[in-house]
Amino acid sequence: MAITFTFDPVVDPALRDGIAELWTDVSNAGGAVGFVPPVTVDDIRPELVKHLVAMAEGRHRLLVGRDGGGRVVACAVLAFNTHRLQTHWVWAYTVMVSPELQGRGVGRALMDALAEAARSLDGIEAIRLGCRGGLGLEHFYASCGYKEVGRVPDAIRVAPGDDRDDITMLLPLH
């Protein structure tokens, strides 16, 4: 399946709703994107609005992947650092691929497109991201060139008695 990636797409109601639906689907499939299932679009919307506001203010940049029918099937957010000593790297947040497409190379294509997008930004030398332990995500990101640079044991509480490591990964862009 061919996916077309767009960096800094025009945000209109269709894109906003497509991201909210993707985020809901990924969350309900057990994806580590800030929620624990079950969730609805109404649960997701306030977090999406925070990203959209940050985009409007120039603090976040959006990468979206669409299938041949124009449906949002992948996305990720790059967030700039505001601390003057950390402006040479960006955070990757809310990295998502439609559950029906996982295991088909779309995640790797998303991460490649995200690295290209970051390389297009003046002065950006690396991407950092955090991922939830217990799902093997760190192995996927490592296969995309990221290195584990930090781990806080049991920092993420998914449910009572289910704590996961918070893992920080880094991709140098040079």
Backbone as a chain_set.jsonl record, in Angstrom:
{"seq": "MAITFTFDPVVDPALRDGIAELWTDVSNAGGAVGFVPPVTVDDIRPELVKHLVAMAEGRHRLLVGRDGGGRVVACAVLAFNTHRLQTHWVWAYTVMVSPELQGRGVGRALMDALAEAARSLDGIEAIRLGCRGGLGLEHFYASCGYKEVGRVPDAIRVAPGDDRDDITMLLPLH", "coords": {"N": [[0.845, -1.18, 0.0], [0.624, 2.132, -0.917], [1.747, 4.949, 0.766], [1.375, 8.365, 1.271], [3.325, 10.883, 2.508], [3.07, 13.946, 4.242], [4.593, 16.843, 5.291], [3.893, 19.363, 7.556], [1.071, 19.722, 6.825], [-1.921, 21.337, 5.56], [-4.139, 22.148, 8.055], [-7.294, 21.126, 8.337], [-10.834, 20.585, 9.005], [-11.291, 17.886, 8.186], [-8.722, 16.69, 8.283], [-8.113, 17.088, 11.001], [-10.174, 15.532, 12.185], [-9.506, 13.061, 11.086], [-7.003, 12.528, 12.267], [-7.8, 12.399, 14.949], [-9.475, 10.147, 14.864], [-7.624, 8.172, 14.046], [-5.878, 8.238, 16.263], [-7.608, 7.383, 18.26], [-8.215, 4.771, 17.334], [-5.631, 3.606, 17.398], [-5.027, 3.825, 20.129], [-7.077, 2.231, 21.247], [-6.332, -0.206, 20.264], [-4.297, -0.828, 21.888], [-2.026, 0.671, 21.583], [0.818, 2.641, 22.52], [0.282, 5.576, 23.085], [-0.316, 7.556, 24.922], [-2.784, 7.025, 26.109], [-5.027, 4.662, 27.702], [-6.893, 1.913, 26.706], [-10.462, 1.495, 27.135], [-11.022, 4.163, 24.789], [-12.594, 7.125, 23.467], [-13.218, 9.254, 20.624], [-13.89, 11.685, 21.718], [-12.475, 11.59, 24.125], [-9.877, 11.769, 23.211], [-9.742, 14.181, 21.806], [-9.152, 16.638, 23.421], [-6.356, 16.382, 23.883], [-5.395, 16.338, 21.284], [-6.117, 18.902, 20.487], [-4.31, 20.386, 22.025], [-1.901, 19.811, 20.68], [-2.538, 20.962, 18.19], [-2.818, 23.67, 18.854], [-0.192, 24.196, 19.682], [1.043, 23.811, 17.23], [-0.05, 25.926, 15.761], [1.164, 27.984, 17.109], [3.753, 27.62, 16.37], [5.371, 25.855, 17.754], [5.192, 23.115, 17.461], [5.431, 20.685, 14.821], [3.812, 18.941, 12.205], [3.613, 15.69, 10.832], [2.023, 13.804, 8.436], [0.654, 10.767, 7.249], [-1.051, 9.524, 4.479], [-3.35, 7.226, 2.969], [-4.108, 5.883, -0.341], [-6.742, 6.688, -0.68], [-6.881, 9.01, 0.719], [-7.211, 8.838, 3.438], [-6.184, 9.353, 6.805], [-3.545, 7.556, 7.961], [-1.234, 7.38, 9.352], [0.85, 9.234, 11.585], [2.906, 11.75, 13.132], [4.371, 13.948, 15.518], [6.624, 16.63, 15.651], [8.309, 18.309, 18.148], [9.583, 21.376, 19.12], [12.314, 22.39, 21.205], [12.287, 24.69, 23.866], [14.175, 25.541, 25.593], [17.16, 27.3, 25.643], [19.588, 25.931, 25.498], [19.019, 23.566, 24.332], [18.065, 23.633, 21.779], [18.954, 22.388, 19.52], [17.93, 19.885, 19.036], [14.926, 17.909, 18.535], [11.783, 16.758, 19.906], [10.008, 13.749, 19.249], [6.646, 13.071, 19.129], [3.58, 11.31, 19.765], [3.599, 9.222, 17.833], [2.193, 7.364, 15.375], [0.64, 4.589, 13.734], [-1.88, 3.221, 11.741], [-3.614, 0.51, 13.185], [-4.35, -1.6, 11.446], [-2.42, -1.537, 9.526], [-0.014, -2.08, 10.661], [3.1, -3.767, 10.866], [3.546, -3.887, 8.192], [5.469, -2.293, 7.077], [4.84, 0.388, 7.16], [5.288, 1.814, 9.513], [8.098, 1.996, 9.592], [8.471, 3.484, 7.268], [7.19, 5.821, 8.074], [8.919, 6.634, 10.157], [11.27, 7.074, 8.697], [10.393, 9.189, 7.058], [9.903, 11.041, 9.039], [12.48, 11.521, 10.041], [13.599, 12.684, 7.75], [12.002, 14.985, 7.601], [12.789, 16.28, 9.963], [15.474, 16.729, 9.358], [15.174, 18.715, 7.496], [14.805, 20.978, 8.913], [16.231, 23.943, 10.12], [19.244, 23.81, 11.887], [18.691, 21.54, 13.423], [19.808, 18.645, 14.942], [19.243, 16.158, 15.978], [16.755, 13.684, 16.905], [14.694, 13.042, 19.623], [12.827, 10.619, 21.426], [10.282, 9.284, 23.549], [9.368, 6.112, 24.795], [7.085, 3.537, 25.791], [7.895, 0.913, 27.906], [7.769, -2.719, 27.754], [6.385, -3.385, 25.486], [8.032, -3.827, 23.393], [8.709, -1.72, 21.802], [11.08, -0.276, 21.84], [12.824, -1.907, 20.453], [11.845, -1.812, 17.857], [12.255, 0.966, 17.309], [15.039, 1.017, 17.574], [15.716, -0.511, 15.359], [15.23, 1.337, 13.462], [17.322, 3.029, 13.658], [17.561, 4.483, 16.002], [18.979, 5.004, 19.259], [18.98, 3.668, 22.525], [19.022, 5.856, 25.196], [18.338, 6.349, 27.751], [16.522, 5.212, 30.649], [13.829, 4.919, 32.765], [12.858, 3.019, 35.307], [9.641, 1.564, 35.79], [8.157, 3.948, 35.507], [5.855, 4.591, 34.15], [2.527, 4.214, 34.717], [0.299, 2.029, 33.708], [-1.872, 0.65, 34.618], [-3.211, -0.193, 37.87], [-0.713, -1.993, 39.477], [0.554, -2.513, 37.082], [3.155, -1.366, 35.934], [5.379, 0.342, 33.767], [8.557, 0.712, 32.085], [9.947, 3.909, 31.275], [11.314, 4.789, 28.385], [13.947, 6.424, 26.79], [14.865, 7.371, 23.581], [17.237, 8.11, 20.982], [17.978, 9.665, 17.905], [20.631, 10.53, 16.058], [21.025, 12.94, 13.498], [23.002, 13.45, 11.644]], "CA": [[0.0, 0.0, 0.0], [1.396, 3.373, -1.015], [1.393, 5.992, 1.731], [1.949, 9.665, 0.942], [3.603, 11.662, 3.715], [3.086, 15.4, 4.081], [5.092, 17.584, 6.445], [3.175, 20.627, 7.694], [-0.123, 19.796, 5.989], [-2.955, 22.295, 5.944], [-5.037, 21.52, 9.019], [-8.701, 21.435, 8.128], [-11.638, 19.668, 9.824], [-11.113, 16.492, 7.775], [-7.45, 16.224, 8.833], [-8.28, 17.04, 12.455], [-10.996, 14.364, 12.506], [-8.746, 11.871, 10.714], [-6.001, 12.279, 13.312], [-8.52, 11.975, 16.153], [-9.919, 8.767, 14.643], [-6.432, 7.327, 14.076], [-5.397, 8.203, 17.646], [-8.557, 6.537, 18.973], [-8.0, 3.391, 16.89], [-4.331, 3.145, 17.9], [-5.166, 3.672, 21.584], [-7.947, 1.091, 21.545], [-5.6, -1.414, 19.895], [-3.224, -1.013, 22.859], [-0.862, 1.493, 21.241], [1.362, 3.462, 23.609], [0.214, 6.962, 22.635], [-0.82, 8.436, 25.966], [-4.072, 6.607, 26.644], [-5.25, 3.245, 27.936], [-8.244, 1.648, 26.224], [-11.085, 2.023, 25.932], [-11.159, 5.613, 24.65], [-13.419, 7.615, 22.368], [-12.702, 10.461, 19.984], [-14.07, 12.785, 22.682], [-11.368, 11.511, 25.09], [-8.648, 12.126, 22.494], [-9.797, 15.539, 21.258], [-8.404, 17.679, 24.161], [-4.907, 16.238, 23.649], [-5.159, 16.761, 19.906], [-6.206, 20.371, 20.47], [-3.036, 20.901, 22.548], [-0.934, 19.76, 19.576], [-2.931, 21.927, 17.163], [-2.469, 25.001, 19.366], [1.271, 24.304, 19.61], [1.373, 23.977, 15.811], [-0.407, 27.302, 15.387], [2.151, 28.859, 17.749], [5.071, 27.322, 15.828], [6.15, 25.012, 18.675], [5.112, 21.744, 16.965], [5.265, 20.481, 13.378], [3.063, 17.71, 12.0], [3.843, 14.826, 9.676], [0.849, 12.953, 8.26], [0.666, 9.798, 6.161], [-2.394, 9.196, 3.98], [-3.419, 6.16, 1.978], [-4.544, 6.328, -1.661], [-8.052, 7.312, -0.578], [-6.771, 10.242, 1.499], [-7.444, 8.592, 4.863], [-5.01, 9.474, 7.67], [-3.179, 6.223, 8.445], [-0.004, 7.498, 10.137], [1.249, 10.614, 11.876], [3.844, 12.011, 14.209], [4.56, 15.367, 15.812], [7.943, 17.089, 16.091], [8.168, 19.424, 19.079], [10.821, 22.118, 19.347], [12.692, 22.716, 22.572], [12.336, 26.124, 24.121], [15.372, 25.855, 26.379], [18.189, 27.785, 24.708], [20.705, 24.992, 25.397], [18.536, 22.316, 23.737], [17.341, 23.926, 20.53], [19.553, 21.632, 18.417], [17.226, 18.624, 18.839], [13.474, 17.963, 18.67], [11.082, 15.581, 20.427], [8.959, 13.132, 18.437], [5.506, 12.703, 19.96], [2.355, 10.791, 19.18], [3.978, 8.467, 16.637], [1.092, 6.407, 15.229], [0.308, 3.926, 12.471], [-3.146, 2.51, 11.85], [-3.399, -0.888, 13.579], [-4.511, -2.522, 10.318], [-1.241, -1.464, 8.661], [1.198, -2.396, 11.407], [3.786, -4.946, 10.368], [3.598, -3.838, 6.725], [6.484, -1.329, 6.647], [4.378, 1.773, 7.244], [5.981, 2.434, 10.652], [9.466, 2.334, 9.162], [8.345, 4.595, 6.316], [6.881, 7.004, 8.89], [10.13, 7.068, 10.869], [12.168, 7.63, 7.676], [9.851, 10.496, 6.671], [10.079, 11.93, 10.193], [13.892, 11.926, 10.047], [13.769, 13.634, 6.639], [11.362, 16.243, 7.999], [13.653, 16.923, 10.965], [16.68, 17.2, 8.658], [14.842, 19.916, 6.734], [14.694, 22.097, 9.85], [17.526, 24.575, 10.385], [19.905, 23.641, 13.173], [18.27, 20.346, 14.162], [20.827, 17.612, 14.812], [18.813, 14.862, 16.509], [15.378, 13.493, 17.363], [14.512, 12.203, 20.824], [11.463, 10.191, 21.686], [10.068, 8.413, 24.696], [8.441, 5.015, 24.51], [6.651, 2.726, 26.917], [8.452, -0.43, 27.946], [6.85, -3.837, 27.829], [5.741, -3.628, 24.198], [9.057, -4.054, 22.382], [8.854, -0.548, 20.936], [12.479, 0.133, 21.763], [13.474, -2.72, 19.416], [11.446, -1.222, 16.578], [12.96, 2.23, 17.109], [16.454, 0.693, 17.348], [15.854, -0.957, 13.969], [15.145, 2.561, 12.644], [18.537, 3.81, 13.877], [17.559, 5.143, 17.315], [19.734, 4.361, 20.336], [18.447, 3.906, 23.862], [19.918, 6.732, 25.943], [17.859, 6.487, 29.119], [15.407, 4.354, 31.036], [13.364, 5.098, 34.135], [12.028, 1.851, 35.605], [8.303, 1.681, 36.392], [7.736, 5.352, 35.515], [4.556, 4.724, 33.492], [1.527, 3.335, 35.328], [-0.757, 1.727, 32.764], [-2.994, 0.241, 35.472], [-2.682, -0.624, 39.17], [0.088, -3.211, 39.376], [1.134, -2.643, 35.743], [4.062, -0.244, 35.704], [6.285, 0.118, 32.636], [9.697, 1.61, 31.985], [9.914, 5.042, 30.346], [12.569, 4.623, 27.655], [14.29, 7.551, 25.92], [15.63, 6.955, 22.403], [17.834, 9.238, 20.28], [18.451, 9.452, 16.536], [21.428, 11.62, 15.495], [20.628, 13.157, 12.103], [24.142, 13.7, 10.756]], "C": [[0.888, 1.24, 0.0], [0.843, 4.399, -0.031], [2.101, 7.259, 1.298], [2.102, 10.464, 2.223], [3.668, 13.137, 3.378], [3.545, 16.018, 5.385], [4.429, 18.956, 6.425], [1.964, 20.721, 6.766], [-1.051, 20.915, 6.456], [-3.914, 21.562, 6.884], [-6.451, 22.031, 8.767], [-9.519, 20.442, 8.955], [-11.454, 18.194, 9.458], [-9.809, 15.918, 8.335], [-7.551, 16.085, 10.35], [-9.062, 15.79, 12.863], [-10.273, 13.065, 12.175], [-7.69, 11.516, 11.74], [-6.681, 11.783, 14.58], [-8.984, 10.526, 16.028], [-8.743, 7.793, 14.681], [-5.965, 7.147, 15.509], [-6.305, 7.303, 18.489], [-8.342, 5.066, 18.621], [-6.704, 2.814, 17.46], [-4.415, 2.904, 19.411], [-5.969, 2.429, 21.932], [-7.327, -0.239, 21.144], [-4.429, -1.681, 20.841], [-1.973, -0.222, 22.561], [-0.479, 2.422, 22.378], [1.437, 4.917, 23.167], [-0.536, 7.834, 23.634], [-2.143, 8.065, 26.594], [-4.064, 5.106, 26.893], [-6.684, 2.963, 27.503], [-9.193, 1.266, 27.369], [-11.141, 3.546, 25.965], [-12.072, 5.91, 23.47], [-12.728, 8.82, 21.747], [-12.823, 11.643, 20.947], [-12.987, 12.773, 23.767], [-10.079, 12.04, 24.478], [-8.606, 13.617, 22.16], [-9.034, 16.59, 22.074], [-6.886, 17.589, 23.963], [-4.546, 16.66, 22.231], [-5.187, 18.282, 19.806], [-4.911, 20.989, 20.995], [-1.962, 20.895, 21.454], [-1.267, 20.811, 18.518], [-2.614, 23.357, 17.587], [-0.957, 25.206, 19.269], [1.738, 24.453, 18.162], [1.088, 25.405, 15.374], [0.591, 28.301, 15.955], [3.567, 28.603, 17.256], [5.935, 26.459, 16.721], [6.171, 23.547, 18.26], [4.971, 21.766, 15.455], [4.674, 19.088, 13.181], [3.494, 17.004, 10.726], [2.655, 13.866, 9.6], [1.068, 12.023, 7.078], [-0.765, 9.451, 5.779], [-2.306, 8.056, 2.97], [-3.945, 6.734, 0.661], [-5.903, 6.994, -1.665], [-8.059, 8.592, 0.226], [-7.002, 10.076, 2.99], [-6.135, 8.706, 5.641], [-4.723, 8.102, 8.283], [-1.895, 6.231, 9.267], [0.225, 8.97, 10.451], [2.245, 10.635, 13.017], [3.993, 13.52, 14.338], [6.022, 15.59, 16.194], [7.733, 18.322, 16.955], [9.53, 20.06, 19.315], [11.058, 22.306, 20.845], [12.732, 24.224, 22.735], [13.552, 26.513, 24.954], [16.525, 26.176, 25.435], [19.374, 26.839, 24.552], [20.295, 23.679, 24.728], [17.803, 22.533, 22.422], [17.894, 23.156, 19.326], [18.93, 20.245, 18.229], [15.736, 18.827, 19.085], [12.974, 16.667, 19.304], [10.139, 15.053, 19.366], [7.871, 12.651, 19.392], [4.416, 12.064, 19.109], [2.633, 10.131, 17.831], [2.968, 7.328, 16.48], [0.981, 5.876, 13.806], [-0.991, 3.17, 12.7], [-2.894, 1.046, 12.203], [-3.496, -1.868, 12.408], [-3.292, -2.54, 9.398], [0.051, -1.822, 9.384], [1.776, -3.719, 10.911], [3.914, -4.983, 8.851], [4.565, -2.775, 6.208], [6.074, 0.124, 6.759], [5.065, 2.504, 8.397], [7.391, 2.86, 10.285], [9.434, 3.495, 8.172], [8.038, 5.895, 7.052], [8.142, 7.518, 9.571], [11.164, 7.642, 9.899], [11.703, 9.037, 7.269], [10.022, 11.505, 7.8], [11.52, 12.42, 10.276], [14.169, 12.921, 8.933], [13.169, 14.99, 6.987], [12.247, 16.985, 8.991], [14.923, 17.464, 10.314], [16.412, 18.487, 7.884], [14.758, 21.167, 7.614], [16.073, 22.651, 10.174], [18.011, 24.278, 11.798], [19.523, 22.408, 13.963], [19.236, 19.207, 13.869], [20.38, 16.237, 15.286], [17.316, 14.892, 16.826], [15.43, 12.617, 18.606], [13.058, 11.792, 20.891], [11.442, 9.33, 22.927], [9.117, 7.313, 24.292], [8.218, 4.197, 25.778], [7.276, 1.34, 26.822], [7.366, -1.493, 27.962], [6.159, -4.174, 26.521], [6.748, -3.923, 23.091], [9.295, -2.872, 21.465], [10.31, -0.127, 20.778], [13.232, -0.657, 20.697], [13.103, -2.203, 18.024], [12.224, 0.062, 16.32], [14.457, 2.003, 16.885], [16.667, 0.246, 15.908], [15.754, 0.213, 12.986], [16.337, 3.485, 12.879], [18.617, 4.535, 15.201], [18.366, 4.318, 18.311], [19.045, 4.667, 21.662], [19.468, 4.727, 24.645], [19.459, 6.951, 27.384], [16.666, 5.596, 29.372], [15.092, 4.627, 32.5], [12.429, 3.928, 34.434], [10.691, 2.235, 36.238], [7.769, 3.11, 36.432], [6.352, 5.566, 34.906], [3.602, 3.717, 34.118], [0.363, 3.178, 34.363], [-2.048, 1.362, 33.514], [-2.404, -0.127, 36.829], [-1.967, -1.972, 39.03], [0.725, -3.443, 38.023], [1.941, -1.389, 35.423], [5.057, -0.623, 34.613], [7.433, 1.108, 32.684], [9.391, 2.732, 30.995], [11.283, 5.062, 29.677], [12.771, 5.823, 26.733], [15.215, 7.041, 24.833], [16.11, 8.217, 21.679], [18.282, 8.815, 18.883], [19.282, 10.663, 16.127], [21.116, 11.734, 13.995], [21.802, 13.391, 11.162], [24.844, 12.42, 10.379]], "O": [[1.792, 1.369, 0.825], [-0.356, 4.678, 0.001], [3.293, 7.235, 0.991], [1.129, 10.697, 2.94], [4.243, 13.534, 2.364], [2.977, 15.761, 6.446], [4.409, 19.628, 5.394], [1.836, 21.682, 6.008], [-0.972, 21.376, 7.595], [-4.434, 20.497, 6.553], [-6.753, 23.208, 8.96], [-8.942, 19.536, 9.556], [-11.461, 17.339, 10.344], [-9.79, 14.782, 8.81], [-7.122, 15.079, 10.916], [-8.659, 15.073, 13.78], [-10.407, 12.078, 12.897], [-7.495, 10.341, 12.054], [-6.196, 10.849, 15.218], [-8.894, 9.762, 16.989], [-8.843, 6.718, 15.272], [-5.685, 6.026, 15.933], [-5.823, 6.548, 19.333], [-8.291, 4.214, 19.508], [-6.677, 1.682, 17.943], [-3.927, 1.889, 19.907], [-5.583, 1.662, 22.814], [-7.748, -1.289, 21.628], [-3.663, -2.624, 20.643], [-0.951, -0.417, 23.22], [-1.335, 2.924, 23.106], [2.522, 5.435, 22.904], [-1.29, 8.73, 23.254], [-2.585, 8.731, 27.53], [-3.22, 4.375, 26.375], [-7.598, 3.692, 27.888], [-8.77, 0.783, 28.418], [-11.287, 4.149, 27.028], [-12.293, 5.068, 22.599], [-11.757, 9.339, 22.298], [-11.946, 12.506, 20.982], [-12.618, 13.831, 24.276], [-9.282, 12.686, 25.159], [-7.546, 14.239, 22.228], [-8.312, 17.387, 21.473], [-6.21, 18.615, 23.885], [-3.502, 17.274, 22.01], [-4.363, 18.876, 19.11], [-4.458, 22.006, 20.471], [-1.205, 21.857, 21.317], [-0.368, 21.478, 18.006], [-2.186, 24.167, 16.765], [-0.495, 26.259, 18.828], [2.721, 25.145, 17.897], [1.904, 26.022, 14.688], [0.838, 29.347, 15.354], [4.496, 29.293, 17.674], [7.134, 26.339, 16.471], [7.07, 22.808, 18.659], [4.462, 22.726, 14.877], [5.007, 18.16, 13.919], [3.711, 17.628, 9.687], [2.324, 13.198, 10.58], [1.596, 12.427, 6.042], [-1.588, 9.126, 6.635], [-1.335, 7.933, 2.223], [-4.198, 7.935, 0.563], [-6.197, 7.787, -2.559], [-9.111, 9.206, 0.407], [-6.99, 11.058, 3.732], [-5.099, 8.214, 5.193], [-5.54, 7.556, 9.024], [-1.508, 5.201, 9.819], [-0.16, 9.845, 9.677], [2.399, 9.665, 13.759], [3.768, 14.266, 13.385], [6.588, 14.823, 16.973], [7.062, 19.269, 16.545], [10.498, 19.384, 19.662], [10.118, 22.372, 21.637], [13.165, 24.943, 21.835], [13.916, 27.687, 25.011], [16.825, 25.399, 24.528], [20.101, 26.934, 23.563], [21.12, 22.78, 24.572], [17.005, 21.692, 22.008], [17.352, 23.266, 18.226], [19.36, 19.5, 17.348], [15.327, 19.78, 19.748], [13.635, 15.629, 19.252], [9.525, 15.842, 18.647], [8.143, 11.918, 20.343], [4.351, 12.26, 17.896], [1.992, 10.438, 16.826], [2.886, 6.44, 17.328], [1.193, 6.59, 12.826], [-1.173, 2.546, 13.746], [-2.046, 0.403, 11.584], [-2.783, -2.872, 12.392], [-3.144, -3.45, 8.582], [1.112, -1.861, 8.759], [1.048, -4.656, 10.583], [4.34, -5.989, 8.285], [4.498, -2.392, 5.041], [6.879, 1.012, 6.48], [5.39, 3.685, 8.273], [7.825, 3.959, 10.63], [10.279, 4.389, 8.234], [8.564, 6.95, 6.697], [8.401, 8.721, 9.56], [11.863, 8.597, 10.24], [12.512, 9.957, 7.152], [10.258, 12.687, 7.551], [11.762, 13.596, 10.549], [14.892, 13.896, 9.138], [13.766, 16.028, 6.698], [12.433, 18.195, 8.868], [15.396, 18.54, 10.679], [17.334, 19.266, 7.643], [14.653, 22.282, 7.105], [16.989, 21.886, 10.475], [17.285, 24.468, 12.774], [19.994, 22.242, 15.088], [19.46, 18.846, 12.714], [21.063, 15.246, 15.025], [16.707, 15.949, 16.99], [16.113, 11.594, 18.64], [12.169, 12.528, 20.463], [12.446, 8.726, 23.307], [8.171, 7.542, 23.538], [9.042, 4.175, 26.692], [7.195, 0.679, 25.787], [6.188, -1.193, 28.16], [5.417, -5.154, 26.453], [6.355, -4.237, 21.967], [10.0, -2.993, 20.462], [10.721, 0.325, 19.709], [14.177, -0.142, 20.099], [13.943, -2.161, 17.125], [12.792, 0.239, 15.242], [15.078, 2.715, 16.095], [17.682, 0.582, 15.298], [16.144, 0.094, 11.825], [16.366, 4.601, 12.36], [19.641, 5.148, 15.503], [18.427, 3.092, 18.217], [18.585, 5.786, 21.891], [20.634, 4.347, 24.746], [20.117, 7.658, 28.147], [15.903, 5.263, 28.465], [15.97, 4.573, 33.36], [11.332, 3.851, 33.879], [10.622, 3.11, 37.102], [6.991, 3.442, 37.327], [5.739, 6.611, 35.123], [3.837, 2.511, 34.057], [-0.46, 4.082, 34.217], [-3.152, 1.716, 33.1], [-1.198, -0.352, 36.924], [-2.532, -2.948, 38.537], [1.377, -4.467, 37.821], [1.471, -0.482, 34.737], [5.518, -1.762, 34.545], [7.311, 2.197, 33.244], [8.675, 2.537, 30.013], [12.294, 5.323, 30.329], [11.868, 6.193, 25.982], [16.212, 6.372, 25.106], [15.468, 9.264, 21.754], [18.881, 7.755, 18.7], [18.718, 11.727, 15.871], [20.962, 10.721, 13.313], [21.586, 13.52, 9.957], [25.825, 12.449, 9.636]]}, "num_chains": 1, "name": "protein.A"}
